[in-house]
């Protein structure tokens, strides 16, 4: 695993590779590679003991040509300005490939939430919401959960915004609890789109996913949901991991039972039905039919990619492969369903939540899941059409061709002003 690849540089390379298949001027290409603005702020927050602690926080608004900025907020000690910029760029093209009317944004706070109390995290969240207040809104920028954030933090942000604005605006944020205006199906949305993408790529390759062996790196919400839904398709989930390590059983696991064990113990390691414990790198190089990297970016670099033996990779995480890894895997004939499509279920159901908030009308979970399946299947069809039409080297490049063309068209149709 590499921690040296700059995610913003990776994004730029992906855009450049796809642009070779499009008729774009250098001026437009340059615009599509850089954020429109980045908020960088220092949050001074009172701790439970009365001391004041400073937290660095960011919000990048990358591109709004197709609609309001959209993207999550993560709490992690490794958050950087370049990471947030890259993630906001990936959001632009993620929204474009699934054809929902959003631009891209992303936010983050440099913090390890496990080291703070709930009351301290609430004050940190509300301090950040106060800083975000001038630049977010139902028609401007709509944050959502990301790494180490969830319904609780989104509810706090919504309440802070509504209190300061003296209004009711549930659509200012998505990923909320149901009783606070959230959508049915949102919690499982990212993992569900990973399952749908895996199902579609196996069908495209004329392979039977019910006979596939699967390894999942990262067993948080996205990874565990993807694992159980892929398990439901008949596949054998033979290895899973989290930050503590990996567990392996060649006969397969009950994905739900592993999740219950992790919930009870805080880790997948030690699971009694595992025949072997592995490192995360060892999991990533297992001889399996399907690999699902569902942790953080840069999980597989060029060196590690040389040892990857999976036939298909479906990216549940954002940017889990470096550009060098992409090159190695393309040469090896490994099919990679890119993150901007595979994990787009989260932002797609966030869009459904926003629509419901604006209409003041809630959908059933059945409708949410049906609409999500339609969106992901249509997006996959657009990707494979692009792949075959352009003769792109891999599915990632084909996806970016579709997404960049949609964003560029929106920009050019709007014209330049002033």
Secondary structure, DSSP 8 states (H G I E B T S, - for coil): --S-S-HHHHHHHHHHHHHTTS---HHHHHHHTS-SEEEEEEEEEE-TTS-EEEEEEEEEEEE-TTSSEEEEEEEETT--HHHHHHHHHHHHHHHHHTT-S--EEEEEEE--GGGS-HHHHHHHHHHHHHHHTTT-BTTTEEEEE-TT--HHHHHHHHHHHHHHHTS--GGGB-S--GGGT--TT-TTHHHHHHHHHHHHHHHHTT--GGG-EEEEE--SHHHHHHHHHHHHTT-EEEEEEETTEEEE-TT---HHHHHHHHHHHS-STT-TT-SEEE-HHHHHTS--SEEEE-SSTTSB-HHHHTT---SEEE--SSS-B-HHHHHHHHHTT-EEE-HHHHTTHHHHHHHHHHHHHHHT----HHHHHHHHHHHHHHHHHHHHHHHHHHT-SSHHHHHHHHHHHHHHHHHHHH----
